[in-house]
């Protein structure tokens, strides 16, 4: 993560997607897939391109937010 650079994150309910998908099986059939989310920016998947973030967002009906990586006290607001 580069300080001062803008990134895109995929979110749901103000939690960012980690990119990890957990699948639950019953008799070798996928019953449910769950996308893991976090509030920790260091664990979230950061996208440099909007189009890359859009692919995951459309697949799981999520929102895309633009964020800036900054250090508190050195220009962050």
PDB file with one MODEL, atoms N, CA, C and O in Angstrom:
MODEL        1
ATOM      1  N   UNK A   1       0.859  -1.160   0.000  1.00  0.00           N
ATOM      2  CA  UNK A   1       0.000   0.000   0.000  1.00  0.00           C
ATOM      3  C   UNK A   1       0.913   1.233   0.000  1.00  0.00           C
ATOM      4  O   UNK A   1       1.805   1.364   0.838  1.00  0.00           O
ATOM      5  N   UNK A   2       0.672   2.112  -0.940  1.00  0.00           N
ATOM      6  CA  UNK A   2       1.488   3.304  -1.101  1.00  0.00           C
ATOM      7  C   UNK A   2       0.793   4.516  -0.483  1.00  0.00           C
ATOM      8  O   UNK A   2      -0.375   4.771  -0.776  1.00  0.00           O
ATOM      9  N   UNK A   3       1.490   5.254   0.357  1.00  0.00           N
ATOM     10  CA  UNK A   3       0.920   6.417   1.035  1.00  0.00           C
ATOM     11  C   UNK A   3       0.544   7.495   0.020  1.00  0.00           C
ATOM     12  O   UNK A   3       1.325   7.821  -0.874  1.00  0.00           O
ATOM     13  N   UNK A   4      -0.667   8.045   0.173  1.00  0.00           N
ATOM     14  CA  UNK A   4      -1.150   9.102  -0.699  1.00  0.00           C
ATOM     15  C   UNK A   4      -1.801   8.621  -1.976  1.00  0.00           C
ATOM     16  O   UNK A   4      -2.306   9.432  -2.752  1.00  0.00           O
ATOM     17  N   UNK A   5      -1.803   7.335  -2.210  1.00  0.00           N
ATOM     18  CA  UNK A   5      -2.376   6.766  -3.430  1.00  0.00           C
ATOM     19  C   UNK A   5      -3.832   6.372  -3.196  1.00  0.00           C
ATOM     20  O   UNK A   5      -4.200   5.962  -2.095  1.00  0.00           O
ATOM     21  N   UNK A   6      -4.647   6.495  -4.222  1.00  0.00           N
ATOM     22  CA  UNK A   6      -6.052   6.097  -4.140  1.00  0.00           C
ATOM     23  C   UNK A   6      -6.229   4.653  -4.587  1.00  0.00           C
ATOM     24  O   UNK A   6      -5.601   4.201  -5.544  1.00  0.00           O
ATOM     25  N   UNK A   7      -7.106   3.929  -3.867  1.00  0.00           N
ATOM     26  CA  UNK A   7      -7.437   2.543  -4.181  1.00  0.00           C
ATOM     27  C   UNK A   7      -8.950   2.379  -4.154  1.00  0.00           C
ATOM     28  O   UNK A   7      -9.673   3.245  -3.661  1.00  0.00           O
ATOM     29  N   UNK A   8      -9.412   1.269  -4.685  1.00  0.00           N
ATOM     30  CA  UNK A   8     -10.824   0.910  -4.612  1.00  0.00           C
ATOM     31  C   UNK A   8     -10.964  -0.322  -3.737  1.00  0.00           C
ATOM     32  O   UNK A   8     -10.154  -1.246  -3.820  1.00  0.00           O
ATOM     33  N   UNK A   9     -11.995  -0.337  -2.894  1.00  0.00           N
ATOM     34  CA  UNK A   9     -12.316  -1.515  -2.091  1.00  0.00           C
ATOM     35  C   UNK A   9     -13.768  -1.886  -2.338  1.00  0.00           C
ATOM     36  O   UNK A   9     -14.602  -1.026  -2.618  1.00  0.00           O
ATOM     37  N   UNK A  10     -14.058  -3.166  -2.233  1.00  0.00           N
ATOM     38  CA  UNK A  10     -15.414  -3.677  -2.401  1.00  0.00           C
ATOM     39  C   UNK A  10     -15.999  -3.847  -1.011  1.00  0.00           C
ATOM     40  O   UNK A  10     -15.392  -4.491  -0.155  1.00  0.00           O
ATOM     41  N   UNK A  11     -17.191  -3.268  -0.776  1.00  0.00           N
ATOM     42  CA  UNK A  11     -17.746  -3.262   0.577  1.00  0.00           C
ATOM     43  C   UNK A  11     -19.182  -3.754   0.640  1.00  0.00           C
ATOM     44  O   UNK A  11     -19.912  -3.758  -0.351  1.00  0.00           O
ATOM     45  N   UNK A  12     -19.558  -4.169   1.845  1.00  0.00           N
ATOM     46  CA  UNK A  12     -20.945  -4.477   2.195  1.00  0.00           C
ATOM     47  C   UNK A  12     -21.109  -4.123   3.664  1.00  0.00           C
ATOM     48  O   UNK A  12     -20.335  -4.574   4.507  1.00  0.00           O
ATOM     49  N   UNK A  13     -22.119  -3.313   3.969  1.00  0.00           N
ATOM     50  CA  UNK A  13     -22.393  -2.896   5.341  1.00  0.00           C
ATOM     51  C   UNK A  13     -21.153  -2.304   6.018  1.00  0.00           C
ATOM     52  O   UNK A  13     -20.861  -2.607   7.175  1.00  0.00           O
ATOM     53  N   UNK A  14     -20.429  -1.456   5.279  1.00  0.00           N
ATOM     54  CA  UNK A  14     -19.226  -0.787   5.774  1.00  0.00           C
ATOM     55  C   UNK A  14     -18.105  -1.740   6.180  1.00  0.00           C
ATOM     56  O   UNK A  14     -17.250  -1.391   6.993  1.00  0.00           O
ATOM     57  N   UNK A  15     -18.113  -2.925   5.618  1.00  0.00           N
ATOM     58  CA  UNK A  15     -17.024  -3.883   5.827  1.00  0.00           C
ATOM     59  C   UNK A  15     -16.418  -4.197   4.467  1.00  0.00           C
ATOM     60  O   UNK A  15     -17.144  -4.331   3.483  1.00  0.00           O
ATOM     61  N   UNK A  16     -15.098  -4.316   4.402  1.00  0.00           N
ATOM     62  CA  UNK A  16     -14.388  -4.519   3.145  1.00  0.00           C
ATOM     63  C   UNK A  16     -14.158  -6.005   2.870  1.00  0.00           C
ATOM     64  O   UNK A  16     -13.902  -6.787   3.785  1.00  0.00           O
ATOM     65  N   UNK A  17     -14.253  -6.373   1.612  1.00  0.00           N
ATOM     66  CA  UNK A  17     -14.054  -7.762   1.208  1.00  0.00           C
ATOM     67  C   UNK A  17     -12.579  -8.139   1.299  1.00  0.00           C
ATOM     68  O   UNK A  17     -11.703  -7.357   0.928  1.00  0.00           O
ATOM     69  N   UNK A  18     -12.318  -9.339   1.796  1.00  0.00           N
ATOM     70  CA  UNK A  18     -10.946  -9.836   1.891  1.00  0.00           C
ATOM     71  C   UNK A  18     -10.544 -10.626   0.652  1.00  0.00           C
ATOM     72  O   UNK A  18      -9.361 -10.890   0.435  1.00  0.00           O
ATOM     73  N   UNK A  19     -11.522 -11.000  -0.151  1.00  0.00           N
ATOM     74  CA  UNK A  19     -11.242 -11.804  -1.336  1.00  0.00           C
ATOM     75  C   UNK A  19     -11.360 -13.291  -1.064  1.00  0.00           C
ATOM     76  O   UNK A  19     -11.353 -14.089  -2.001  1.00  0.00           O
ATOM     77  N   UNK A  20     -11.469 -13.687   0.212  1.00  0.00           N
ATOM     78  CA  UNK A  20     -11.608 -15.099   0.573  1.00  0.00           C
ATOM     79  C   UNK A  20     -13.071 -15.514   0.511  1.00  0.00           C
ATOM     80  O   UNK A  20     -13.953 -14.823   1.021  1.00  0.00           O
ATOM     81  N   UNK A  21     -13.307 -16.644  -0.116  1.00  0.00           N
ATOM     82  CA  UNK A  21     -14.666 -17.171  -0.232  1.00  0.00           C
ATOM     83  C   UNK A  21     -14.709 -18.532   0.448  1.00  0.00           C
ATOM     84  O   UNK A  21     -13.917 -19.417   0.124  1.00  0.00           O
ATOM     85  N   UNK A  22     -15.634 -18.699   1.392  1.00  0.00           N
ATOM     86  CA  UNK A  22     -15.796 -19.958   2.111  1.00  0.00           C
ATOM     87  C   UNK A  22     -17.007 -20.677   1.526  1.00  0.00           C
ATOM     88  O   UNK A  22     -18.094 -20.105   1.447  1.00  0.00           O
ATOM     89  N   UNK A  23     -16.821 -21.926   1.117  1.00  0.00           N
ATOM     90  CA  UNK A  23     -17.912 -22.717   0.553  1.00  0.00           C
ATOM     91  C   UNK A  23     -18.359 -23.770   1.556  1.00  0.00           C
ATOM     92  O   UNK A  23     -17.534 -24.441   2.175  1.00  0.00           O
ATOM     93  N   UNK A  24     -19.673 -23.910   1.711  1.00  0.00           N
ATOM     94  CA  UNK A  24     -20.241 -24.927   2.589  1.00  0.00           C
ATOM     95  C   UNK A  24     -20.857 -26.026   1.725  1.00  0.00           C
ATOM     96  O   UNK A  24     -21.631 -25.754   0.807  1.00  0.00           O
ATOM     97  N   UNK A  25     -20.505 -27.254   2.032  1.00  0.00           N
ATOM     98  CA  UNK A  25     -20.937 -28.391   1.229  1.00  0.00           C
ATOM     99  C   UNK A  25     -21.884 -29.301   2.001  1.00  0.00           C
ATOM    100  O   UNK A  25     -21.804 -29.420   3.224  1.00  0.00           O
ATOM    101  N   UNK A  26     -22.776 -29.934   1.258  1.00  0.00           N
ATOM    102  CA  UNK A  26     -23.631 -30.993   1.791  1.00  0.00           C
ATOM    103  C   UNK A  26     -23.705 -32.064   0.712  1.00  0.00           C
ATOM    104  O   UNK A  26     -24.208 -31.818  -0.385  1.00  0.00           O
ATOM    105  N   UNK A  27     -23.206 -33.239   1.025  1.00  0.00           N
ATOM    106  CA  UNK A  27     -23.169 -34.332   0.041  1.00  0.00           C
ATOM    107  C   UNK A  27     -22.478 -33.910  -1.249  1.00  0.00           C
ATOM    108  O   UNK A  27     -22.980 -34.161  -2.345  1.00  0.00           O
ATOM    109  N   UNK A  28     -21.334 -33.274  -1.111  1.00  0.00           N
ATOM    110  CA  UNK A  28     -20.489 -32.831  -2.221  1.00  0.00           C
ATOM    111  C   UNK A  28     -21.141 -31.788  -3.128  1.00  0.00           C
ATOM    112  O   UNK A  28     -20.663 -31.562  -4.239  1.00  0.00           O
ATOM    113  N   UNK A  29     -22.206 -31.159  -2.683  1.00  0.00           N
ATOM    114  CA  UNK A  29     -22.869 -30.089  -3.431  1.00  0.00           C
ATOM    115  C   UNK A  29     -22.678 -28.795  -2.642  1.00  0.00           C
ATOM    116  O   UNK A  29     -22.861 -28.767  -1.425  1.00  0.00           O
ATOM    117  N   UNK A  30     -22.313 -27.741  -3.335  1.00  0.00           N
ATOM    118  CA  UNK A  30     -22.131 -26.446  -2.672  1.00  0.00           C
ATOM    119  C   UNK A  30     -23.496 -25.920  -2.253  1.00  0.00           C
ATOM    120  O   UNK A  30     -24.362 -25.673  -3.093  1.00  0.00           O
ATOM    121  N   UNK A  31     -23.679 -25.751  -0.957  1.00  0.00           N
ATOM    122  CA  UNK A  31     -24.939 -25.266  -0.407  1.00  0.00           C
ATOM    123  C   UNK A  31     -24.929 -23.741  -0.319  1.00  0.00           C
ATOM    124  O   UNK A  31     -25.929 -23.085  -0.609  1.00  0.00           O
ATOM    125  N   UNK A  32     -23.792 -23.192   0.082  1.00  0.00           N
ATOM    126  CA  UNK A  32     -23.708 -21.754   0.271  1.00  0.00           C
ATOM    127  C   UNK A  32     -22.259 -21.298   0.119  1.00  0.00           C
ATOM    128  O   UNK A  32     -21.333 -22.014   0.501  1.00  0.00           O
ATOM    129  N   UNK A  33     -22.069 -20.100  -0.441  1.00  0.00           N
ATOM    130  CA  UNK A  33     -20.750 -19.475  -0.518  1.00  0.00           C
ATOM    131  C   UNK A  33     -20.819 -18.172   0.248  1.00  0.00           C
ATOM    132  O   UNK A  33     -21.764 -17.398   0.093  1.00  0.00           O
ATOM    133  N   UNK A  34     -19.809 -17.931   1.080  1.00  0.00           N
ATOM    134  CA  UNK A  34     -19.770 -16.732   1.908  1.00  0.00           C
ATOM    135  C   UNK A  34     -18.480 -15.974   1.607  1.00  0.00           C
ATOM    136  O   UNK A  34     -17.389 -16.544   1.650  1.00  0.00           O
ATOM    137  N   UNK A  35     -18.616 -14.691   1.305  1.00  0.00           N
ATOM    138  CA  UNK A  35     -17.462 -13.838   1.079  1.00  0.00           C
ATOM    139  C   UNK A  35     -17.055 -13.225   2.407  1.00  0.00           C
ATOM    140  O   UNK A  35     -17.864 -12.565   3.059  1.00  0.00           O
ATOM    141  N   UNK A  36     -15.808 -13.434   2.814  1.00  0.00           N
ATOM    142  CA  UNK A  36     -15.334 -12.891   4.083  1.00  0.00           C
ATOM    143  C   UNK A  36     -15.105 -11.387   3.968  1.00  0.00           C
ATOM    144  O   UNK A  36     -14.649 -10.896   2.936  1.00  0.00           O
ATOM    145  N   UNK A  37     -15.429 -10.657   5.046  1.00  0.00           N
ATOM    146  CA  UNK A  37     -15.224  -9.207   5.089  1.00  0.00           C
ATOM    147  C   UNK A  37     -14.475  -8.828   6.360  1.00  0.00           C
ATOM    148  O   UNK A  37     -14.383  -9.612   7.304  1.00  0.00           O
ATOM    149  N   UNK A  38     -13.943  -7.613   6.363  1.00  0.00           N
ATOM    150  CA  UNK A  38     -13.168  -7.133   7.501  1.00  0.00           C
ATOM    151  C   UNK A  38     -13.299  -5.617   7.619  1.00  0.00           C
ATOM    152  O   UNK A  38     -13.686  -4.944   6.663  1.00  0.00           O
ATOM    153  N   UNK A  39     -12.976  -5.088   8.785  1.00  0.00           N
ATOM    154  CA  UNK A  39     -12.879  -3.635   8.966  1.00  0.00           C
ATOM    155  C   UNK A  39     -11.412  -3.206   8.952  1.00  0.00           C
ATOM    156  O   UNK A  39     -11.117  -2.013   9.016  1.00  0.00           O
ATOM    157  N   UNK A  40     -10.508  -4.152   8.871  1.00  0.00           N
ATOM    158  CA  UNK A  40      -9.070  -3.903   8.871  1.00  0.00           C
ATOM    159  C   UNK A  40      -8.588  -3.707   7.431  1.00  0.00           C
ATOM    160  O   UNK A  40      -8.616  -4.643   6.631  1.00  0.00           O
ATOM    161  N   UNK A  41      -8.153  -2.508   7.109  1.00  0.00           N
ATOM    162  CA  UNK A  41      -7.727  -2.186   5.751  1.00  0.00           C
ATOM    163  C   UNK A  41      -6.566  -3.047   5.287  1.00  0.00           C
ATOM    164  O   UNK A  41      -6.454  -3.337   4.096  1.00  0.00           O
ATOM    165  N   UNK A  42      -5.697  -3.463   6.203  1.00  0.00           N
ATOM    166  CA  UNK A  42      -4.535  -4.261   5.809  1.00  0.00           C
ATOM    167  C   UNK A  42      -4.924  -5.670   5.370  1.00  0.00           C
ATOM    168  O   UNK A  42      -4.135  -6.340   4.703  1.00  0.00           O
ATOM    169  N   UNK A  43      -6.121  -6.135   5.727  1.00  0.00           N
ATOM    170  CA  UNK A  43      -6.587  -7.467   5.338  1.00  0.00           C
ATOM    171  C   UNK A  43      -7.505  -7.427   4.118  1.00  0.00           C
ATOM    172  O   UNK A  43      -7.793  -8.463   3.519  1.00  0.00           O
ATOM    173  N   UNK A  44      -7.963  -6.231   3.753  1.00  0.00           N
ATOM    174  CA  UNK A  44      -8.878  -6.078   2.618  1.00  0.00           C
ATOM    175  C   UNK A  44      -8.119  -6.150   1.296  1.00  0.00           C
ATOM    176  O   UNK A  44      -6.924  -5.860   1.233  1.00  0.00           O
ATOM    177  N   UNK A  45      -8.835  -6.540   0.246  1.00  0.00           N
ATOM    178  CA  UNK A  45      -8.258  -6.542  -1.090  1.00  0.00           C
ATOM    179  C   UNK A  45      -8.351  -5.121  -1.639  1.00  0.00           C
ATOM    180  O   UNK A  45      -9.431  -4.531  -1.679  1.00  0.00           O
ATOM    181  N   UNK A  46      -7.217  -4.580  -2.057  1.00  0.00           N
ATOM    182  CA  UNK A  46      -7.168  -3.241  -2.632  1.00  0.00           C
ATOM    183  C   UNK A  46      -7.004  -3.361  -4.141  1.00  0.00           C
ATOM    184  O   UNK A  46      -6.161  -4.113  -4.630  1.00  0.00           O
ATOM    185  N   UNK A  47      -7.812  -2.618  -4.862  1.00  0.00           N
ATOM    186  CA  UNK A  47      -7.749  -2.622  -6.322  1.00  0.00           C
ATOM    187  C   UNK A  47      -7.254  -1.266  -6.801  1.00  0.00           C
ATOM    188  O   UNK A  47      -7.705  -0.230  -6.312  1.00  0.00           O
ATOM    189  N   UNK A  48      -6.331  -1.268  -7.752  1.00  0.00           N
ATOM    190  CA  UNK A  48      -5.865  -0.020  -8.346  1.00  0.00           C
ATOM    191  C   UNK A  48      -6.790   0.434  -9.458  1.00  0.00           C
ATOM    192  O   UNK A  48      -6.893   1.630  -9.731  1.00  0.00           O
ATOM    193  N   UNK A  49      -7.465  -0.509 -10.105  1.00  0.00           N
ATOM    194  CA  UNK A  49      -8.370  -0.201 -11.209  1.00  0.00           C
ATOM    195  C   UNK A  49      -9.811  -0.446 -10.806  1.00  0.00           C
ATOM    196  O   UNK A  49     -10.130  -1.456 -10.177  1.00  0.00           O
ATOM    197  N   UNK A  50     -10.675   0.480 -11.171  1.00  0.00           N
ATOM    198  CA  UNK A  50     -12.104   0.377 -10.879  1.00  0.00           C
ATOM    199  C   UNK A  50     -12.702  -0.877 -11.522  1.00  0.00           C
ATOM    200  O   UNK A  50     -13.528  -1.556 -10.912  1.00  0.00           O
ATOM    201  N   UNK A  51     -12.289  -1.178 -12.742  1.00  0.00           N
ATOM    202  CA  UNK A  51     -12.852  -2.325 -13.482  1.00  0.00           C
ATOM    203  C   UNK A  51     -12.580  -3.645 -12.765  1.00  0.00           C
ATOM    204  O   UNK A  51     -13.424  -4.541 -12.783  1.00  0.00           O
ATOM    205  N   UNK A  52     -11.422  -3.776 -12.141  1.00  0.00           N
ATOM    206  CA  UNK A  52     -11.101  -4.994 -11.398  1.00  0.00           C
ATOM    207  C   UNK A  52     -12.013  -5.147 -10.179  1.00  0.00           C
ATOM    208  O   UNK A  52     -12.484  -6.245  -9.884  1.00  0.00           O
ATOM    209  N   UNK A  53     -12.257  -4.055  -9.482  1.00  0.00           N
ATOM    210  CA  UNK A  53     -13.143  -4.084  -8.316  1.00  0.00           C
ATOM    211  C   UNK A  53     -14.582  -4.354  -8.740  1.00  0.00           C
ATOM    212  O   UNK A  53     -15.327  -5.022  -8.025  1.00  0.00           O
ATOM    213  N   UNK A  54     -14.969  -3.839  -9.896  1.00  0.00           N
ATOM    214  CA  UNK A  54     -16.330  -3.997 -10.394  1.00  0.00           C
ATOM    215  C   UNK A  54     -16.688  -5.460 -10.637  1.00  0.00           C
ATOM    216  O   UNK A  54     -17.832  -5.864 -10.431  1.00  0.00           O
ATOM    217  N   UNK A  55     -15.727  -6.239 -11.068  1.00  0.00           N
ATOM    218  CA  UNK A  55     -15.969  -7.660 -11.336  1.00  0.00           C
ATOM    219  C   UNK A  55     -16.455  -8.395 -10.082  1.00  0.00           C
ATOM    220  O   UNK A  55     -17.446  -9.124 -10.135  1.00  0.00           O
ATOM    221  N   UNK A  56     -15.768  -8.207  -8.967  1.00  0.00           N
ATOM    222  CA  UNK A  56     -16.169  -8.844  -7.699  1.00  0.00           C
ATOM    223  C   UNK A  56     -17.458  -8.239  -7.178  1.00  0.00           C
ATOM    224  O   UNK A  56     -18.325  -8.959  -6.682  1.00  0.00           O
ATOM    225  N   UNK A  57     -17.595  -6.924  -7.284  1.00  0.00           N
ATOM    226  CA  UNK A  57     -18.786  -6.234  -6.782  1.00  0.00           C
ATOM    227  C   UNK A  57     -20.054  -6.720  -7.485  1.00  0.00           C
ATOM    228  O   UNK A  57     -21.078  -6.934  -6.836  1.00  0.00           O
ATOM    229  N   UNK A  58     -19.994  -6.889  -8.777  1.00  0.00           N
ATOM    230  CA  UNK A  58     -21.167  -7.363  -9.522  1.00  0.00           C
ATOM    231  C   UNK A  58     -21.502  -8.809  -9.185  1.00  0.00           C
ATOM    232  O   UNK A  58     -22.674  -9.182  -9.122  1.00  0.00           O
ATOM    233  N   UNK A  59     -20.486  -9.613  -8.971  1.00  0.00           N
ATOM    234  CA  UNK A  59     -20.695 -11.029  -8.673  1.00  0.00           C
ATOM    235  C   UNK A  59     -21.427 -11.230  -7.349  1.00  0.00           C
ATOM    236  O   UNK A  59     -22.238 -12.148  -7.228  1.00  0.00           O
ATOM    237  N   UNK A  60     -21.151 -10.379  -6.349  1.00  0.00           N
ATOM    238  CA  UNK A  60     -21.742 -10.548  -5.026  1.00  0.00           C
ATOM    239  C   UNK A  60     -22.655  -9.397  -4.613  1.00  0.00           C
ATOM    240  O   UNK A  60     -23.013  -9.276  -3.442  1.00  0.00           O
ATOM    241  N   UNK A  61     -23.031  -8.552  -5.573  1.00  0.00           N
ATOM    242  CA  UNK A  61     -23.947  -7.430  -5.321  1.00  0.00           C
ATOM    243  C   UNK A  61     -23.430  -6.525  -4.196  1.00  0.00           C
ATOM    244  O   UNK A  61     -24.128  -6.271  -3.214  1.00  0.00           O
ATOM    245  N   UNK A  62     -22.188  -6.045  -4.363  1.00  0.00           N
ATOM    246  CA  UNK A  62     -21.526  -5.223  -3.365  1.00  0.00           C
ATOM    247  C   UNK A  62     -21.304  -3.809  -3.894  1.00  0.00           C
ATOM    248  O   UNK A  62     -21.518  -3.542  -5.077  1.00  0.00           O
ATOM    249  N   UNK A  63     -20.876  -2.910  -3.018  1.00  0.00           N
ATOM    250  CA  UNK A  63     -20.572  -1.531  -3.382  1.00  0.00           C
ATOM    251  C   UNK A  63     -19.066  -1.370  -3.559  1.00  0.00           C
ATOM    252  O   UNK A  63     -18.277  -2.146  -3.020  1.00  0.00           O
ATOM    253  N   UNK A  64     -18.685  -0.351  -4.322  1.00  0.00           N
ATOM    254  CA  UNK A  64     -17.274  -0.024  -4.491  1.00  0.00           C
ATOM    255  C   UNK A  64     -17.039   1.352  -3.891  1.00  0.00           C
ATOM    256  O   UNK A  64     -17.794   2.290  -4.148  1.00  0.00           O
ATOM    257  N   UNK A  65     -15.980   1.467  -3.084  1.00  0.00           N
ATOM    258  CA  UNK A  65     -15.631   2.751  -2.490  1.00  0.00           C
ATOM    259  C   UNK A  65     -14.187   3.085  -2.851  1.00  0.00           C
ATOM    260  O   UNK A  65     -13.324   2.208  -2.915  1.00  0.00           O
ATOM    261  N   UNK A  66     -13.946   4.374  -3.084  1.00  0.00           N
ATOM    262  CA  UNK A  66     -12.602   4.848  -3.372  1.00  0.00           C
ATOM    263  C   UNK A  66     -12.004   5.345  -2.062  1.00  0.00           C
ATOM    264  O   UNK A  66     -12.614   6.150  -1.359  1.00  0.00           O
ATOM    265  N   UNK A  67     -10.808   4.862  -1.738  1.00  0.00           N
ATOM    266  CA  UNK A  67     -10.157   5.251  -0.491  1.00  0.00           C
ATOM    267  C   UNK A  67      -8.751   5.781  -0.791  1.00  0.00           C
ATOM    268  O   UNK A  67      -8.197   5.531  -1.861  1.00  0.00           O
ATOM    269  N   UNK A  68      -8.200   6.500   0.150  1.00  0.00           N
ATOM    270  CA  UNK A  68      -6.836   7.006   0.015  1.00  0.00           C
ATOM    271  C   UNK A  68      -6.008   6.450   1.157  1.00  0.00           C
ATOM    272  O   UNK A  68      -6.394   6.543   2.322  1.00  0.00           O
ATOM    273  N   UNK A  69      -4.885   5.879   0.818  1.00  0.00           N
ATOM    274  CA  UNK A  69      -3.962   5.369   1.834  1.00  0.00           C
ATOM    275  C   UNK A  69      -3.157   6.543   2.351  1.00  0.00           C
ATOM    276  O   UNK A  69      -2.462   7.204   1.580  1.00  0.00           O
ATOM    277  N   UNK A  70      -3.240   6.812   3.639  1.00  0.00           N
ATOM    278  CA  UNK A  70      -2.553   7.944   4.231  1.00  0.00           C
ATOM    279  C   UNK A  70      -2.161   7.595   5.667  1.00  0.00           C
ATOM    280  O   UNK A  70      -2.671   6.633   6.242  1.00  0.00           O
ATOM    281  N   UNK A  71      -1.285   8.358   6.218  1.00  0.00           N
ATOM    282  CA  UNK A  71      -0.873   8.179   7.600  1.00  0.00           C
ATOM    283  C   UNK A  71      -1.512   9.296   8.415  1.00  0.00           C
ATOM    284  O   UNK A  71      -1.351  10.473   8.090  1.00  0.00           O
ATOM    285  N   UNK A  72      -2.225   8.940   9.455  1.00  0.00           N
ATOM    286  CA  UNK A  72      -2.901   9.926  10.295  1.00  0.00           C
ATOM    287  C   UNK A  72      -1.889  10.966  10.792  1.00  0.00           C
ATOM    288  O   UNK A  72      -0.841  10.634  11.346  1.00  0.00           O
ATOM    289  N   UNK A  73      -2.241  12.219  10.575  1.00  0.00           N
ATOM    290  CA  UNK A  73      -1.365  13.286  11.020  1.00  0.00           C
ATOM    291  C   UNK A  73      -0.430  13.804   9.940  1.00  0.00           C
ATOM    292  O   UNK A  73       0.220  14.833  10.125  1.00  0.00           O
ATOM    293  N   UNK A  74      -0.354  13.106   8.818  1.00  0.00           N
ATOM    294  CA  UNK A  74       0.506  13.550   7.729  1.00  0.00           C
ATOM    295  C   UNK A  74      -0.314  13.872   6.482  1.00  0.00           C
ATOM    296  O   UNK A  74       0.029  13.466   5.372  1.00  0.00           O
ATOM    297  N   UNK A  75      -1.400  14.606   6.689  1.00  0.00           N
ATOM    298  CA  UNK A  75      -2.193  15.027   5.543  1.00  0.00           C
ATOM    299  C   UNK A  75      -3.539  14.346   5.431  1.00  0.00           C
ATOM    300  O   UNK A  75      -4.317  14.692   4.541  1.00  0.00           O
ATOM    301  N   UNK A  76      -3.851  13.392   6.294  1.00  0.00           N
ATOM    302  CA  UNK A  76      -5.152  12.739   6.230  1.00  0.00           C
ATOM    303  C   UNK A  76      -6.215  13.654   6.830  1.00  0.00           C
ATOM    304  O   UNK A  76      -5.919  14.527   7.646  1.00  0.00           O
ATOM    305  N   UNK A  77      -7.438  13.439   6.415  1.00  0.00           N
ATOM    306  CA  UNK A  77      -8.534  14.294   6.899  1.00  0.00           C
ATOM    307  C   UNK A  77      -9.608  13.457   7.537  1.00  0.00           C
ATOM    308  O   UNK A  77     -10.612  13.993   8.005  1.00  0.00           O
TER     309      UNK A  77
ENDMDL
END
